[in-house]
Amino acid sequence: MTKNNFPHLIDLDNYPVSSWDSITNLAIDIKRNPHIYVGACNGKIMGTLFYEPSTRTQMSFQSAMLRLGGGIIGFDNPANSSVAKGESIMDTTKIASSYSDILVMRHPLEGSVKAAALTADCPVINAGDGGHLHPTQTLTDLLTLKAEKGTLSGLTVGFCGDLKNGRTVHSLLKALCCYENNKFVLISTDELKVPTYIKNRISASGKEYTEVRSLEEAIPSLDVLYMTRIQRERFGSEEEYNSQKHIFCLDKKKMNAARKDMIVLHPLPRVDEIAVEVDDDPRALYFKQANYGMYVRMSLVLSVLNENIKTKPLLTGAVMPKVCCHNPKCITNFEQSLPHSFHNHGGVLECEYCDERLLLE
Ligand code: NCD
């Protein structure tokens, strides 16, 4: 089914770590010398397919392409496209990719962007697939850490909030496992803990993590605090969401207990998990972080269009037509034509689209 070898970015794992570094380094150069890059994508078109709300990701990609001299097509409300007539994701993206040189896509189903890439006629960038992954936010976060902390290694990073559904958390944790001597403090309620497959990944990389419930207790030990929103749209019911909202709030008092050089990041949007009074603290870098996002996306678009990145095939596991993924939000349970593909870890199957694990019967 995969007929192409485009440098799709579905998961940062698709690219070698050396290319994450070259993308963030190029972003630093673009930020310093923007005039050099004006017109670098003249005549190129970016298609943006946003099936879910977005402010920063969508606008920073669009601004990136316009600053590079390229053009933009796409939709941010699928109700205004043929999706409303029942068109499949695969068909929509196949057509949109034939009109574009690069496609950027966000969708509520997990594994959906990988599925789209299987039949696309140009590189596809994952701008968020449900509660699964968000690799371009991670490039933004890596650039922010590099520029503001001067390193991606030896950091104690606290993640606080909805660690279960927060796709930015999953992608960033996986990425930080690839650098030396990082430690993680996972701050959440029992209901919103980091998924097991991510914890397995941390352990396999030899990194340490602890799971705690109290932000107050964790904060003094941190170099970086990554706050996140409780992902209301991913909950099964309003009651479940109500039982989890307003639990964590970073305020001035808690900041007083933090190190003088701790930085606060947040992918944004925030709801109430960071009090507005924290915004004036020089350690609060979330707005600056959003700005770095535009430069990293300029760098990513340039690198992808110049074919500077070598990638692996999208599906490398075993196709098992009769086995169905147990994750009700996995794309394979919605688009019938997709090959059901799994990696076998000693009798435990891992879905190649959404990473859900199931026991082989
Ligand atoms: C995040 C997302 O969409 O996952 N936002 C973003 O892209 N900057 C985080 C969120 O929505 O909470």
Residues whose N, C-alpha, C, O or C-beta is under 5 A from the ligand:
A	BS01	NCD	R56 T57 G128 H134 R167 T168 R229 P267 L268 P269
